[in-house]
Amino acid sequence: MAHQGKKDREDADTSEYVLRLFITGSTPNSIRAVSNIRQICETYLKGRYSLEIIDVYQEPALAQQEQIIALPLLIKKLPLPQRKLIGDLSESDKILKILDVI
């Protein structure tokens, strides 16, 4: 297992996160996903993230461009590597690990 050095951790602590959340209208899962990711971002990434919420009904071309197969879907564009998470984003510990926040 690779050891993350102090410099790497500092870089991770100051990285700008670029997130896109694809949803389907006002379904219960979509509403939960929006609420959960906003809470995670405000708690752990305050001041260093951008979150774009995309309703696939309103912007089907963007959904097609990202080759979306399930919704809600969160895509972490930056910092690399890009990651995709499907679901209502209710498991915050799991999401923080996948996003490389903790």
MIZAMI-500788 format. One line per 2 residues: for each residue x, y, z of C-alpha. Coordinates in steps of 0.001 Angstrom, whole numbers. Layout:
N
X:Y:Z | ...
// end
This chain:
102
0:0:0 | 1407:3389:-970
2151:5831:1818 | 867:9331:1263
3491:11865:2276 | 2879:15143:4058
3213:17154:830 | 618:14941:-895
-1785:15391:2030 | -1296:19173:1956
-2004:19194:-1775 | -5177:17165:-1178
-6243:19600:1567 | -6039:22582:-813
-7225:20978:-4045 | -10103:22590:-5892
-12893:20062:-6429 | -14995:20198:-9578
-18152:18123:-9173 | -21124:17424:-11431
-24282:15816:-10096 | -26687:14395:-12669
-30266:13972:-11450 | -33715:13149:-12832
-36047:15981:-11917 | -37446:16123:-8391
-37478:12421:-7564 | -36841:11471:-3919
-33404:10001:-4788 | -32433:13132:-6717
-33509:15430:-3870 | -31569:13306:-1332
-28485:13261:-3549 | -28489:17063:-3924
-28963:17573:-182 | -26285:15014:740
-23601:16298:-1630 | -24233:19926:-634
-23827:18981:3030 | -20607:17045:2323
-19184:19903:256 | -20026:22580:2824
-18627:20481:5656 | -15426:19151:4072
-14696:21282:986 | -16003:24733:1955
-14530:27415:-277 | -12722:24992:-2573
-15329:23300:-4710 | -17691:23933:-7580
-20837:21842:-7811 | -22906:21755:-10972
-26318:20084:-10690 | -27622:18865:-14032
-31169:17625:-14573 | -30972:15138:-17448
-34546:16017:-18428 | -33462:19636:-18958
-30036:18902:-20490 | -30099:15482:-22173
-27075:16306:-24364 | -24822:16669:-21304
-26029:13343:-19955 | -25338:11681:-23287
-21867:13274:-23452 | -20976:11770:-20052
-22399:8367:-21083 | -24632:8137:-18030
-26121:4733:-17303 | -27696:5266:-13847
-28940:8229:-11820 | -28370:10096:-9588
-24704:10176:-10610 | -21925:12311:-9136
-18813:12850:-11253 | -15655:14217:-9649
-13864:15945:-12527 | -11016:17394:-10458
-8733:16700:-8770 | -7758:13714:-10869
-8368:10828:-11062 | -11942:11315:-12197
-14440:9309:-10158 | -18122:8419:-10602
-20570:7625:-7793 | -24090:6343:-8313
-26885:6697:-5758 | -28344:9155:-3280
-24900:9850:-1722 | -26134:9038:1781
-23014:7101:2850 | -20833:10133:3546
-17803:8194:4869 | -17696:6113:1701
-18127:9204:-496 | -15359:11114:1301
-12961:8221:703 | -13881:7899:-2960
-13478:11659:-3425 | -10071:11451:-1670
-11179:13974:966 | -10198:11748:3917
// end
